[in-house]
Amino acid sequence: MREKLVSIGDDFWIETNRGRRAFKVDGKAVRIRDTLVIRDLQGNEVARLKERVVAVRDTMTIDRPGKPDATIKKALIAPLRERWVLEAGDVGQITIQGNILDHEYTFEAGGRKIAETSKRWLRLRDTYGVEIAPGADTALILAATVAIDQMAH
């Protein structure tokens, strides 16, 4: 993923570690509130991210076709680490913590790491990777990563 390309009105691709396109993030789906749509290579919607208009802290809803909606919200700010919480009926609660602005953070569910985001794996400037454990919901993790990028910048 490329840093700071996640802005409403811009489209971009999420690529595999081999540079193949995997998902398209469509930023042209703007309504009354900020909305992003993530599509697979066939153009099927896998997630729709909507920013909540009235919220005490940063919050986005992730609509997932055929699955329960998820919510991601900022939970706690510490000097060098931020914490976010991702919740959905089918996956429970996932804690996301680390250095959000530097794209160095982990996703944990039930005390085990299910995904990690990092810049240190890639040499390209303004690019970061997302490594997702087998069995984890790839579309949900990527949607949460896009949501964090949108809300943090």
C-alpha positions, 0 to 999 in steps of 0.5 A, spaced: 500 500 500 502 507 498 502 512 504 497 518 503 494 515 497 488 514 501 484 520 500 477 521 498 476 522 490 483 518 489 483 510 487 489 506 488 490 498 488 492 494 494 498 489 491 501 483 493 508 482 495 509 480 488 506 487 485 500 483 482 494 487 483 489 484 489 484 489 491 482 496 488 480 502 493 475 506 490 475 513 493 470 516 488 464 513 492 463 520 496 456 521 499 454 525 505 460 522 509 467 520 507 466 513 503 471 508 500 469 502 497 474 496 496 473 491 490 476 485 488 479 484 481 472 482 478 469 488 481 465 485 487 465 489 493 468 486 499 468 492 504 465 499 504 468 504 509 464 509 512 466 515 517 461 516 522 459 523 522 457 524 530 462 520 534 466 522 540 473 519 537 475 517 530 470 511 528 469 508 521 464 503 519 466 497 515 460 494 511 461 487 508 457 484 504 454 477 506 458 478 513 456 482 519 458 490 519 465 491 523 467 498 527 473 501 527 475 506 532 481 509 536 481 507 543 487 510 546 493 514 545 500 513 548 506 517 547 509 512 542 503 507 541 496 508 538 491 503 540 485 502 535 479 497 536 476 493 530 469 489 532 465 485 528 460 479 530 464 474 526 471 475 529 469 479 535 474 484 538 481 485 534 486 490 538 491 494 533 496 497 536 503 500 535 506 507 531 500 508 526 503 514 523 510 510 521 505 504 519 508 499 524 503 496 528 500 489 529 493 486 529 491 481 535 485 477 536 485 472 542 492 474 544 495 472 538 498 476 532 493 475 526 496 481 522 502 486 521 503 492 518 510 495 516 515 499 512 521 496 514 520 490 509 519 494 503 525 499 500 520 504 496 518 510 499 511 511 502 510 504 501 508 499 506 506 492 507 501 488 510 502 481 512 496 477 514 496 470 518 493 464 514 485 464 516 484 471 518 479 475 514 484 478 509 478 483 506 477 485 513 484 487 515 485 490 509 479 495 510 481 496 517 488 498 514 485 503 509 480 506 515 486 507 519 490 510 514 484 515 512 483 517 519 490 518 521 492 522 516 
